[in-house]
Amino acid sequence: MDIVGGDVPSLVKAFAGKIHFCQFRDHSERWPAGREGPLGKGWVDFPAIVATLQEVGYEGIIHPEHLGKPRHSGEDLLAKAVGYVQHLLSALEVEG
């Protein structure tokens, strides 16, 4: 929703109760110029999105996808993405 200019937190609120699966990807700019990359390294406001998902009672899966290309041999972008999402969820638990 973000890559084409959508306000994701507002859309999460609008579709509350109808969201059953979330795919997270980050990017550098709007489509078509944007390039995908590791979560938290682009311009998507994941803290606001995760907070809004929690606010509306979302309890489904958050799946990182399209993480860009590894920068060096052995770099596990999926493990980093999962760690990033876990960090966001943990931060909300501390605040709440």
TORTOR-638528 format. One record per atom (N, C-alpha, C): x, y negated, z; residue in three letters; atom name. Coordinates in Angstrom, 2 decimals, padded with zeros to 5 digits. Atoms other than C-alpha are relative to their C-alpha. Layout:
! TORTOR-638528
+---------+---------+---------+-----+----+
!       x !       y !       z !  aa ! at !
+---------+---------+---------+-----+----+
!       X !       Y !       Z ! ALA ! CA !
...
+---------+---------+---------+-----+----+
***
This chain:
! TORTOR-638528
+---------+---------+---------+-----+----+
!       x !       y !       z !  aa ! at !
+---------+---------+---------+-----+----+
!  000.82 !  001.19 !  000.00 ! MET !  N !
!  000.00 !  000.00 !  000.00 ! MET ! CA !
!  000.86 ! -001.26 !  000.00 ! MET !  C !
! -000.86 !  001.18 ! -000.09 ! ASP !  N !
!  002.88 ! -002.36 !  000.74 ! ASP ! CA !
!  000.71 ! -000.30 ! -001.31 ! ASP !  C !
! -000.84 !  000.22 !  001.18 ! ILE !  N !
!  004.82 ! -001.85 ! -002.48 ! ILE ! CA !
! -000.69 ! -000.85 ! -001.06 ! ILE !  C !
!  000.72 !  000.83 !  000.97 ! VAL !  N !
!  002.10 ! -003.55 ! -004.51 ! VAL ! CA !
! -000.57 ! -001.27 !  000.64 ! VAL !  C !
!  000.38 !  001.25 ! -000.64 ! GLY !  N !
!  001.48 ! -006.31 ! -001.98 ! GLY ! CA !
! -001.10 !  000.09 !  001.03 ! GLY !  C !
!  001.05 ! -000.14 ! -001.00 ! GLY !  N !
! -001.08 ! -004.89 !  000.43 ! GLY ! CA !
!  000.46 ! -000.34 !  001.40 ! GLY !  C !
! -000.26 !  000.27 ! -001.41 ! ASP !  N !
! -001.25 ! -006.01 !  004.06 ! ASP ! CA !
! -000.32 !  001.29 !  000.75 ! ASP !  C !
!  000.23 ! -001.34 ! -000.51 ! VAL !  N !
! -000.79 ! -002.56 !  005.56 ! VAL ! CA !
! -000.70 !  000.01 !  001.36 ! VAL !  C !
!  000.74 ! -000.03 ! -001.27 ! PRO !  N !
! -001.81 ! -003.31 !  009.19 ! PRO ! CA !
! -001.49 ! -000.33 ! -000.17 ! PRO !  C !
!  001.42 !  000.32 !  000.24 ! SER !  N !
! -005.05 ! -004.92 !  007.93 ! SER ! CA !
! -000.72 !  001.16 ! -000.68 ! SER !  C !
!  000.60 ! -001.16 !  000.67 ! LEU !  N !
! -005.69 ! -001.95 !  005.66 ! LEU ! CA !
! -000.19 !  001.17 !  000.96 ! LEU !  C !
!  000.15 ! -001.05 ! -001.01 ! VAL !  N !
! -005.09 !  000.46 !  008.55 ! VAL ! CA !
! -001.25 ! -000.27 !  000.83 ! VAL !  C !
!  001.21 !  000.35 ! -000.76 ! LYS !  N !
! -007.74 ! -001.41 !  010.53 ! LYS ! CA !
! -001.26 !  000.22 ! -000.82 ! LYS !  C !
!  001.17 ! -000.14 !  000.86 ! ALA !  N !
! -010.13 ! -001.43 !  007.58 ! ALA ! CA !
! -000.39 !  001.47 ! -000.21 ! ALA !  C !
!  000.26 ! -001.42 !  000.26 ! PHE !  N !
! -009.77 !  002.34 !  007.09 ! PHE ! CA !
!  000.11 !  000.85 !  001.27 ! PHE !  C !
! -000.09 ! -000.73 ! -001.26 ! ALA !  N !
! -009.60 !  003.30 !  010.78 ! ALA ! CA !
! -001.02 !  001.14 !  000.02 ! ALA !  C !
!  000.86 ! -001.16 ! -000.05 ! GLY !  N !
! -011.04 !  006.76 !  011.32 ! GLY ! CA !
! -000.05 !  000.78 ! -001.30 ! GLY !  C !
!  000.02 ! -000.67 !  001.31 ! LYS !  N !
! -010.56 !  007.64 !  007.64 ! LYS ! CA !
!  001.41 !  000.36 ! -000.46 ! LYS !  C !
! -001.39 ! -000.29 !  000.35 ! ILE !  N !
! -006.76 !  008.01 !  007.64 ! ILE ! CA !
!  000.35 !  001.33 !  000.65 ! ILE !  C !
! -000.29 ! -001.34 ! -000.52 ! HIS !  N !
! -005.67 !  011.62 !  007.99 ! HIS ! CA !
!  001.45 !  000.41 ! -000.22 ! HIS !  C !
! -001.39 ! -000.32 !  000.31 ! PHE !  N !
! -002.07 !  011.55 !  006.73 ! PHE ! CA !
!  000.69 ! -001.28 ! -000.44 ! PHE !  C !
! -000.74 !  001.21 !  000.38 ! CYS !  N !
!  000.56 !  008.80 !  006.42 ! CYS ! CA !
!  001.35 !  000.39 ! -000.59 ! CYS !  C !
! -001.32 ! -000.14 !  000.58 ! GLN !  N !
!  003.56 !  008.73 !  004.13 ! GLN ! CA !
!  000.70 ! -001.34 !  000.11 ! GLN !  C !
! -000.77 !  001.22 ! -000.17 ! PHE !  N !
!  006.21 !  006.17 !  005.00 ! PHE ! CA !
!  001.16 ! -000.03 ! -000.98 ! PHE !  C !
! -001.16 !  000.23 !  000.84 ! ARG !  N !
!  008.67 !  004.79 !  002.48 ! ARG ! CA !
!  000.35 ! -001.48 !  000.11 ! ARG !  C !
! -000.45 !  001.38 ! -000.07 ! ASP !  N !
!  010.74 !  001.63 !  002.54 ! ASP ! CA !
!  000.56 ! -000.41 ! -001.35 ! ASP !  C !
! -000.48 !  000.51 !  001.28 ! HIS !  N !
!  011.79 ! -000.58 ! -000.34 ! HIS ! CA !
!  000.52 ! -001.42 !  000.18 ! HIS !  C !
! -000.69 !  001.29 ! -000.10 ! SER !  N !
!  013.75 ! -003.72 ! -001.08 ! SER ! CA !
! -000.83 ! -001.18 ! -000.50 ! SER !  C !
!  000.81 !  001.07 !  000.58 ! GLU !  N !
!  011.19 ! -005.73 ! -003.09 ! GLU ! CA !
! -001.32 !  000.59 ! -000.48 ! GLU !  C !
!  001.26 ! -000.46 !  000.58 ! ARG !  N !
!  007.74 ! -005.54 ! -004.62 ! ARG ! CA !
!  000.27 !  000.75 ! -001.31 ! ARG !  C !
! -000.08 ! -000.74 !  001.24 ! TRP !  N !
!  007.18 ! -003.16 ! -007.51 ! TRP ! CA !
! -000.17 ! -000.96 ! -001.18 ! TRP !  C !
! -000.87 ! -001.10 !  000.40 ! PRO !  N !
!  008.59 ! -002.86 ! -010.16 ! PRO ! CA !
!  001.48 ! -000.23 !  000.32 ! PRO !  C !
! -001.42 !  000.30 ! -000.25 ! ALA !  N !
!  011.83 ! -004.52 ! -009.01 ! ALA ! CA !
!  000.55 !  000.74 !  001.22 ! ALA !  C !
! -000.44 ! -000.60 ! -001.26 ! GLY !  N !
!  011.95 ! -002.79 ! -005.61 ! GLY ! CA !
!  000.69 !  001.34 ! -000.17 ! GLY !  C !
! -000.71 ! -001.28 ! -000.03 ! ARG !  N !
!  014.26 !  000.10 ! -004.85 ! ARG ! CA !
! -000.28 !  000.64 !  001.35 ! ARG !  C !
!  000.25 ! -000.73 ! -001.24 ! GLU !  N !
!  013.45 !  002.77 ! -002.29 ! GLU ! CA !
!  001.29 !  000.23 !  000.75 ! GLU !  C !
! -001.17 ! -000.24 ! -000.83 ! GLY !  N !
!  015.79 !  003.30 !  000.61 ! GLY ! CA !
! -000.40 !  000.55 !  001.35 ! GLY !  C !
!  000.25 ! -000.56 ! -001.32 ! PRO !  N !
!  016.11 !  004.56 !  004.16 ! PRO ! CA !
! -001.03 ! -000.83 !  000.79 ! PRO !  C !
!  000.98 !  000.71 ! -000.83 ! LEU !  N !
!  013.28 !  003.71 !  006.57 ! LEU ! CA !
!  000.71 ! -000.99 !  000.93 ! LEU !  C !
! -000.56 !  001.02 ! -000.87 ! GLY !  N !
!  013.97 !  000.51 !  008.48 ! GLY ! CA !
!  001.07 ! -000.85 ! -000.65 ! GLY !  C !
! -001.05 !  000.76 !  000.69 ! LYS !  N !
!  016.44 ! -000.79 !  005.91 ! LYS ! CA !
! -000.56 ! -000.93 ! -001.07 ! LYS !  C !
!  000.64 !  000.84 !  001.00 ! GLY !  N !
!  013.96 ! -002.46 !  003.55 ! GLY ! CA !
! -000.84 ! -001.06 !  000.67 ! GLY !  C !
!  000.79 !  001.10 ! -000.56 ! TRP !  N !
!  011.23 ! -004.99 !  004.13 ! TRP ! CA !
! -001.38 !  000.39 !  000.50 ! TRP !  C !
!  001.28 ! -000.46 ! -000.54 ! VAL !  N !
!  008.27 ! -002.85 !  005.23 ! VAL ! CA !
!  000.03 ! -000.17 !  001.53 ! VAL !  C !
!  000.09 !  000.25 ! -001.45 ! ASP !  N !
!  007.15 ! -003.84 !  008.76 ! ASP ! CA !
! -000.55 !  001.24 !  000.71 ! ASP !  C !
!  000.43 ! -001.24 ! -000.63 ! PHE !  N !
!  007.02 ! -000.34 !  010.24 ! PHE ! CA !
! -000.42 ! -000.16 !  001.45 ! PHE !  C !
!  000.49 !  000.17 ! -001.38 ! PRO !  N !
!  006.78 ! -001.51 !  013.88 ! PRO ! CA !
! -001.46 ! -000.46 !  000.05 ! PRO !  C !
!  001.39 !  000.48 !  000.02 ! ALA !  N !
!  003.56 ! -003.39 !  013.05 ! ALA ! CA !
! -000.95 !  001.08 ! -000.50 ! ALA !  C !
!  000.85 ! -001.06 !  000.54 ! ILE !  N !
!  002.19 ! -000.48 !  011.03 ! ILE ! CA !
! -000.23 !  001.08 !  001.05 ! ILE !  C !
!  000.13 ! -001.04 ! -001.02 ! VAL !  N !
!  002.90 !  002.09 !  013.75 ! VAL ! CA !
! -000.85 ! -000.50 !  001.17 ! VAL !  C !
!  000.81 !  000.56 ! -001.09 ! ALA !  N !
!  001.43 ! -000.21 !  016.42 ! ALA ! CA !
! -001.47 ! -000.03 ! -000.38 ! ALA !  C !
!  001.38 !  000.05 !  000.45 ! THR !  N !
! -001.72 ! -000.64 !  014.34 ! THR ! CA !
! -000.59 !  001.41 ! -000.10 ! THR !  C !
!  000.47 ! -001.38 !  000.02 ! LEU !  N !
! -002.00 !  003.11 !  013.74 ! LEU ! CA !
! -000.37 !  000.47 !  001.42 ! LEU !  C !
!  000.29 ! -000.37 ! -001.39 ! GLN !  N !
! -001.81 !  003.61 !  017.50 ! GLN ! CA !
! -001.26 ! -000.72 !  000.49 ! GLN !  C !
!  001.14 !  000.81 ! -000.42 ! GLU !  N !
! -004.32 !  000.81 !  018.09 ! GLU ! CA !
! -001.33 !  000.59 ! -000.47 ! GLU !  C !
!  001.25 ! -000.55 !  000.54 ! VAL !  N !
! -006.92 !  002.50 !  015.86 ! VAL ! CA !
! -000.19 !  001.47 !  000.36 ! VAL !  C !
!  000.16 ! -001.38 ! -000.48 ! GLY !  N !
! -006.34 !  005.90 !  017.48 ! GLY ! CA !
!  000.48 !  001.07 ! -000.96 ! GLY !  C !
! -000.53 ! -000.99 !  000.94 ! TYR !  N !
! -004.48 !  007.61 !  014.64 ! TYR ! CA !
!  000.83 !  001.03 !  000.73 ! TYR !  C !
! -000.76 ! -001.08 ! -000.64 ! GLU !  N !
! -003.16 !  011.01 !  015.77 ! GLU ! CA !
!  000.54 !  000.99 ! -001.02 ! GLU !  C !
! -000.45 ! -000.90 !  001.06 ! GLY !  N !
! -002.15 !  012.51 !  012.43 ! GLY ! CA !
!  001.50 ! -000.06 ! -000.23 ! GLY !  C !
! -001.40 ! -000.13 !  000.39 ! ILE !  N !
!  001.14 !  013.11 !  010.69 ! ILE ! CA !
!  000.51 ! -001.31 ! -000.60 ! ILE !  C !
! -000.73 !  001.07 !  000.69 ! ILE !  N !
!  003.64 !  010.42 !  009.70 ! ILE ! CA !
!  001.16 !  000.70 ! -000.70 ! ILE !  C !
! -000.97 ! -000.73 !  000.80 ! HIS !  N !
!  005.77 !  011.80 !  006.88 ! HIS ! CA !
!  000.90 ! -000.98 ! -000.76 ! HIS !  C !
! -000.91 !  000.84 !  000.77 ! PRO !  N !
!  008.89 !  009.94 !  005.67 ! PRO ! CA !
!  000.19 !  000.59 ! -001.40 ! PRO !  C !
! -000.20 ! -000.47 !  001.37 ! GLU !  N !
!  009.34 !  010.13 !  001.89 ! GLU ! CA !
!  000.80 ! -001.01 ! -000.81 ! GLU !  C !
! -000.73 !  000.86 !  000.93 ! HIS !  N !
!  011.37 !  008.70 ! -000.99 ! HIS ! CA !
!  001.02 ! -000.86 !  000.75 ! HIS !  C !
! -000.94 !  000.66 ! -000.91 ! LEU !  N !
!  014.32 !  007.81 !  001.21 ! LEU ! CA !
!  001.23 ! -000.57 ! -000.70 ! LEU !  C !
! -001.17 !  000.48 !  000.74 ! GLY !  N !
!  016.74 !  006.80 ! -001.52 ! GLY ! CA !
!  001.03 !  001.10 ! -000.13 ! GLY !  C !
! -001.07 ! -000.98 !  000.20 ! LYS !  N !
!  020.01 !  008.53 ! -002.30 ! LYS ! CA !
!  000.98 ! -000.08 !  001.17 ! LYS !  C !
! -001.03 !  000.03 ! -001.06 ! PRO !  N !
!  022.51 !  009.56 !  000.38 ! PRO ! CA !
!  001.18 ! -000.85 ! -000.43 ! PRO !  C !
! -001.14 !  000.87 !  000.30 ! ARG !  N !
!  025.38 !  007.11 !  000.60 ! ARG ! CA !
!  001.32 !  000.74 !  000.06 ! ARG !  C !
! -001.20 ! -000.81 ! -000.07 ! HIS !  N !
!  027.91 !  009.83 !  001.40 ! HIS ! CA !
! -000.40 !  001.46 !  000.15 ! HIS !  C !
!  000.25 ! -001.43 ! -000.07 ! SER !  N !
!  028.18 !  013.59 !  001.32 ! SER ! CA !
! -000.41 !  000.40 !  001.41 ! SER !  C !
!  000.45 ! -000.48 ! -001.31 ! GLY !  N !
!  026.25 !  015.23 !  004.13 ! GLY ! CA !
! -000.94 ! -000.93 !  000.74 ! GLY !  C !
!  000.92 !  000.92 ! -000.67 ! GLU !  N !
!  024.13 !  012.18 !  005.00 ! GLU ! CA !
! -001.41 !  000.58 ! -000.06 ! GLU !  C !
!  001.34 ! -000.58 ! -000.09 ! ASP !  N !
!  020.76 !  013.52 !  006.18 ! ASP ! CA !
! -001.02 ! -001.12 !  000.19 ! ASP !  C !
!  000.93 !  001.12 ! -000.06 ! LEU !  N !
!  018.31 !  010.77 !  005.32 ! LEU ! CA !
! -001.33 !  000.38 !  000.64 ! LEU !  C !
!  001.25 ! -000.43 ! -000.62 ! LEU !  N !
!  015.31 !  012.82 !  006.42 ! LEU ! CA !
!  000.14 !  000.01 !  001.52 ! LEU !  C !
! -000.22 !  000.00 ! -001.46 ! ALA !  N !
!  016.77 !  013.34 !  009.91 ! ALA ! CA !
!  000.04 ! -001.43 !  000.53 ! ALA !  C !
! -000.04 !  001.40 ! -000.42 ! LYS !  N !
!  017.50 !  009.61 !  010.14 ! LYS ! CA !
! -001.39 ! -000.61 ! -000.01 ! LYS !  C !
!  001.36 !  000.55 !  000.10 ! ALA !  N !
!  013.96 !  008.77 !  009.01 ! ALA ! CA !
! -000.88 !  000.51 !  001.13 ! ALA !  C !
!  000.78 ! -000.56 ! -001.10 ! VAL !  N !
!  012.38 !  011.12 !  011.54 ! VAL ! CA !
!  000.43 ! -000.65 !  001.31 ! VAL !  C !
! -000.50 !  000.67 ! -001.20 ! GLY !  N !
!  014.60 !  009.62 !  014.25 ! GLY ! CA !
! -000.52 ! -001.43 !  000.11 ! GLY !  C !
!  000.52 !  001.38 !  000.01 ! TYR !  N !
!  013.50 !  006.12 !  013.22 ! TYR ! CA !
! -001.46 ! -000.03 !  000.41 ! TYR !  C !
!  001.42 ! -000.05 ! -000.36 ! VAL !  N !
!  009.81 !  007.03 !  013.43 ! VAL ! CA !
! -000.16 !  000.37 !  001.47 ! VAL !  C !
!  000.05 ! -000.36 ! -001.42 ! GLN !  N !
!  010.38 !  008.72 !  016.80 ! GLN ! CA !
!  000.35 ! -001.18 !  000.89 ! GLN !  C !
! -000.39 !  001.20 ! -000.76 ! HIS !  N !
!  012.10 !  005.56 !  018.03 ! HIS ! CA !
! -001.16 ! -000.99 !  000.06 ! HIS !  C !
!  001.13 !  000.92 !  000.00 ! LEU !  N !
!  009.12 !  003.44 !  016.97 ! LEU ! CA !
! -001.11 !  000.48 !  000.92 ! LEU !  C !
!  001.05 ! -000.56 ! -000.87 ! LEU !  N !
!  006.68 !  005.77 !  018.73 ! LEU ! CA !
!  000.40 ! -000.09 !  001.46 ! LEU !  C !
! -000.49 !  000.09 ! -001.38 ! SER !  N !
!  008.84 !  005.86 !  021.88 ! SER ! CA !
! -000.09 ! -001.43 !  000.53 ! SER !  C !
!  000.07 !  001.40 ! -000.42 ! ALA !  N !
!  009.01 !  002.06 !  021.96 ! ALA ! CA !
! -001.42 ! -000.38 !  000.36 ! ALA !  C !
!  001.40 !  000.30 ! -000.32 ! LEU !  N !
!  005.20 !  001.90 !  021.92 ! LEU ! CA !
! -000.41 !  000.64 !  001.33 ! LEU !  C !
!  000.31 ! -000.65 ! -001.28 ! GLU !  N !
!  005.01 !  004.38 !  024.82 ! GLU ! CA !
!  000.54 ! -000.81 !  001.15 ! GLU !  C !
! -000.61 !  000.81 ! -001.05 ! VAL !  N !
!  007.35 !  002.17 !  026.86 ! VAL ! CA !
! -000.82 ! -001.28 !  000.21 ! VAL !  C !
!  000.78 !  001.23 ! -000.09 ! GLU !  N !
!  005.31 ! -000.95 !  026.05 ! GLU ! CA !
! -001.38 !  000.24 !  000.58 ! GLU !  C !
!  001.37 ! -000.29 ! -000.40 ! GLY !  N !
!  001.97 !  000.74 !  026.68 ! GLY ! CA !
! -000.05 !  000.49 !  001.38 ! GLY !  C !
+---------+---------+---------+-----+----+
***
